[in-house]
Amino acid sequence: MGLRRWFQRENSTERALRVRAEAGDPDAAVDLGAHLFNDRQDPVGAERWFRLAAEVGNARGVAGLVGCLERQGRRDEAVQWCRRGAEAGQTVAMFNLGVLLKKNGERAEAERWWWRAVDRGLGFACGELADLERERGDLAAAQEWLALAPQCDHLAEEEDYPAVLFWYGAALRGRGDLEGAERWWRRAVEAESWHVLCHLAGLARERGDEKAARSWEEQAAQHGHPCD
């Protein structure tokens, strides 16, 4: 696909999403926000659309808005939105709230929210609870949390939101778990989140597999998301 054709396709997709988002479609607003945030690297522009969805209780909108605010260094506001989503029963918001609280040094409250996330089926929060136990020096308790994770991790299976799958992978990538990150990012691609192909290319290149990296990049270009 030529560069001009790619830009025409991107602009057409963005215009279509913008029309639906401006008409009040929260899912379109989230998709537009994700496009601006991930593909255009524009957290300021994405914030408007994520906020529109978040204000009507859209869980993906809350997650996206929190990511935008955090990227801009507005952590206090990000915590407020996470708390709003968590108190409304949004499981991913519970997890993210715990992450932000821990960054602020509020470990006890972070732990409570991760417990609630695990209770609602987010086994990924077990990893954070395991880290807390490891920091306390209780390696046995840490191993118990890690062993529990596969038994209760069913949230993404049920929701299967591409954004949730991507953020799972990104969190694992941040912890150095490249195999886990690849597993979730592959599922995001299966859910047609094409920009994630570039992240898979980056993982492959980090492992020294240039052939696989080029293959992922070719697939990304075919779907209109050439990697920089």
C-alpha positions as CSV (number, residue, x, y, z in Angstrom):
1,M,0.0,0.0,0.0
2,G,1.4,3.4,-1.0
3,L,1.9,6.1,1.5
4,R,-0.7,8.4,-0.1
5,R,-3.3,5.6,-0.1
6,W,-2.5,4.8,3.5
7,F,-3.0,8.4,4.6
8,Q,-6.3,8.5,2.6
9,R,-7.5,5.3,4.3
10,E,-6.4,6.6,7.8
11,N,-8.2,9.9,7.3
12,S,-11.3,8.2,6.0
13,T,-11.4,5.9,9.0
14,E,-10.8,8.8,11.4
15,R,-13.5,10.9,9.8
16,A,-16.0,8.1,10.1
17,L,-15.2,7.6,13.8
18,R,-15.4,11.3,14.4
19,V,-18.9,11.6,12.9
20,R,-20.1,8.7,15.1
21,A,-18.4,10.0,18.2
22,E,-19.7,13.5,17.8
23,A,-23.2,12.0,17.5
24,G,-22.7,10.5,21.0
25,D,-21.6,7.0,20.3
26,P,-19.2,6.1,23.2
27,D,-17.7,3.1,21.5
28,A,-16.8,5.2,18.5
29,A,-15.4,7.8,20.8
30,V,-13.2,5.2,22.5
31,D,-12.0,3.8,19.1
32,L,-11.2,7.4,17.9
33,G,-9.4,8.1,21.2
34,A,-7.4,4.8,20.8
35,H,-6.5,5.7,17.3
36,L,-5.2,9.2,18.3
37,F,-3.4,7.8,21.4
38,N,-1.8,4.7,19.8
39,D,-1.4,5.6,16.1
40,R,-1.0,9.3,16.2
41,Q,0.8,9.5,19.6
42,D,-1.6,12.4,20.5
43,P,-2.7,11.9,24.2
44,V,-4.1,15.5,24.3
45,G,-6.3,14.9,21.3
46,A,-7.3,11.5,22.5
47,E,-8.3,12.8,25.9
48,R,-11.3,14.6,24.6
49,W,-12.8,11.4,23.2
50,F,-11.9,9.1,26.0
51,R,-13.4,11.6,28.4
52,L,-16.7,11.7,26.4
53,A,-17.0,8.0,26.8
54,A,-15.9,7.9,30.4
55,E,-18.5,10.5,31.4
56,V,-21.3,8.1,30.4
57,G,-19.7,5.2,32.4
58,N,-17.9,3.4,29.5
59,A,-15.2,1.3,31.1
60,R,-12.9,1.4,28.1
61,G,-13.3,5.2,28.1
62,V,-12.2,5.4,31.7
63,A,-9.1,3.2,31.0
64,G,-8.2,5.2,28.0
65,L,-8.7,8.5,29.8
66,V,-6.5,7.4,32.7
67,G,-3.8,6.4,30.3
68,C,-3.9,9.9,28.6
69,L,-3.8,11.7,32.0
70,E,-1.0,9.6,33.2
71,R,1.0,10.2,30.0
72,Q,0.6,13.9,30.5
73,G,1.7,13.7,34.2
74,R,-1.7,14.5,35.6
75,R,-1.7,11.6,38.1
76,D,-4.0,13.1,40.6
77,E,-6.8,13.4,38.0
78,A,-6.0,9.9,36.8
79,V,-6.5,8.6,40.3
80,Q,-9.8,10.4,40.6
81,W,-11.1,8.8,37.3
82,C,-9.8,5.4,38.3
83,R,-11.6,5.7,41.7
84,R,-14.8,6.7,40.0
85,G,-14.6,3.7,37.7
86,A,-13.6,1.3,40.4
87,E,-16.4,2.4,42.7
88,A,-18.8,1.9,39.8
89,G,-17.7,-1.7,39.7
90,Q,-15.3,-1.5,36.7
91,T,-12.7,-4.3,37.4
92,V,-9.9,-2.9,35.2
93,A,-10.3,0.5,36.9
94,M,-9.8,-1.4,40.2
95,F,-6.6,-2.8,38.9
96,N,-5.4,0.5,37.5
97,L,-6.3,2.4,40.7
98,G,-4.1,0.0,42.6
99,V,-1.2,0.6,40.3
100,L,-1.5,4.4,40.7
101,L,-1.9,4.2,44.4
102,K,1.2,2.1,44.7
103,K,3.1,4.7,42.7
104,N,1.9,7.3,45.2
105,G,3.1,5.1,48.1
106,E,-0.4,4.1,49.2
107,R,0.3,0.4,49.3
108,A,-2.4,-0.6,51.8
109,E,-5.2,0.9,49.7
110,A,-3.7,-0.4,46.5
111,E,-3.7,-3.9,48.0
112,R,-7.4,-3.6,48.9
113,W,-8.3,-2.7,45.3
114,W,-6.2,-5.6,43.9
115,W,-8.0,-8.0,46.2
116,R,-11.4,-6.7,44.9
117,A,-10.1,-7.1,41.3
118,V,-9.1,-10.7,42.0
119,D,-12.5,-11.4,43.6
120,R,-14.1,-10.2,40.3
121,G,-12.0,-12.5,38.2
122,L,-9.0,-10.4,37.2
123,G,-6.3,-12.9,37.9
124,F,-3.7,-10.5,36.5
125,A,-4.0,-8.6,39.8
126,C,-2.5,-11.6,41.5
127,G,0.9,-10.6,40.0
128,E,0.7,-7.3,41.8
129,L,-0.3,-8.9,45.1
130,A,2.6,-11.4,44.6
131,D,5.0,-8.4,44.2
132,L,3.7,-6.9,47.4
133,E,4.3,-10.1,49.3
134,R,7.7,-10.5,47.8
135,E,8.6,-7.0,48.9
136,R,7.5,-8.0,52.4
137,G,9.8,-10.9,52.3
138,D,7.0,-13.6,52.2
139,L,8.1,-15.6,49.2
140,A,5.7,-18.4,50.0
141,A,2.7,-16.1,49.9
142,A,4.0,-14.6,46.6
143,Q,4.1,-18.0,45.0
144,E,0.6,-18.8,46.2
145,W,-0.7,-15.6,44.5
146,L,1.1,-16.5,41.2
147,A,-0.3,-20.1,41.4
148,L,-3.8,-18.7,41.8
149,A,-3.7,-16.4,38.8
150,P,-4.6,-18.9,36.0
151,Q,-7.5,-20.2,38.0
152,C,-9.4,-16.9,38.2
153,D,-8.2,-15.0,35.2
154,H,-11.4,-14.9,33.1
155,L,-12.2,-11.2,32.7
156,A,-10.6,-10.7,29.4
157,E,-12.0,-14.0,28.1
158,E,-15.5,-12.6,28.8
159,E,-15.0,-9.0,27.7
160,D,-12.4,-9.6,25.0
161,Y,-11.9,-5.9,24.5
162,P,-8.9,-5.2,22.3
163,A,-7.9,-2.3,24.6
164,V,-8.0,-4.6,27.7
165,L,-5.9,-7.2,25.9
166,F,-3.4,-4.5,24.8
167,W,-3.0,-3.1,28.3
168,Y,-2.6,-6.6,29.8
169,G,0.3,-7.1,27.4
170,A,1.8,-3.7,28.1
171,A,1.7,-4.3,31.8
172,L,3.5,-7.6,31.4
173,R,6.0,-6.1,29.0
174,G,6.8,-3.5,31.7
175,R,7.4,-6.3,34.2
176,G,9.8,-8.0,31.8
177,D,7.5,-10.9,31.0
178,L,7.9,-10.9,27.2
179,E,6.3,-14.3,26.7
180,G,3.2,-13.1,28.6
181,A,3.1,-9.8,26.7
182,E,3.2,-11.7,23.4
183,R,0.4,-14.0,24.4
184,W,-2.0,-11.1,25.2
185,W,-0.9,-9.0,22.2
186,R,-1.5,-11.9,19.9
187,R,-5.1,-12.0,21.2
188,A,-5.4,-8.3,20.7
189,V,-4.4,-8.8,17.0
190,E,-7.0,-11.6,16.7
191,A,-9.5,-9.0,17.9
192,E,-8.3,-6.8,15.0
193,S,-6.3,-4.3,17.0
194,W,-3.8,-3.9,14.2
195,H,-1.5,-1.4,15.8
196,V,-0.4,-4.1,18.2
197,L,1.4,-5.8,15.3
198,C,4.1,-3.2,15.7
199,H,4.5,-4.0,19.4
200,L,4.9,-7.7,18.5
201,A,7.6,-6.7,16.0
202,G,9.4,-4.9,18.7
203,L,9.3,-7.9,21.0
204,A,10.6,-10.1,18.2
205,R,13.5,-7.7,17.5
206,E,14.3,-7.6,21.2
207,R,14.7,-11.3,21.1
208,G,17.0,-11.0,18.1
209,D,14.5,-12.5,15.6
210,E,14.7,-10.0,12.8
211,K,12.8,-12.3,10.4
212,A,9.8,-12.5,12.7
213,A,10.0,-8.7,13.3
214,R,9.8,-8.0,9.6
215,S,6.9,-10.4,9.2
216,W,4.9,-8.6,11.9
217,E,5.8,-5.2,10.3
218,E,4.6,-6.4,6.9
219,Q,1.3,-7.5,8.4
220,A,0.9,-4.2,10.1
221,A,1.5,-2.4,6.8
222,Q,-1.0,-4.6,5.1
223,H,-3.7,-3.5,7.6
224,G,-2.9,0.2,7.2
225,H,-0.7,0.6,10.3
226,P,2.9,0.9,9.1
227,C,5.4,0.8,11.9
228,D,7.7,3.8,12.3
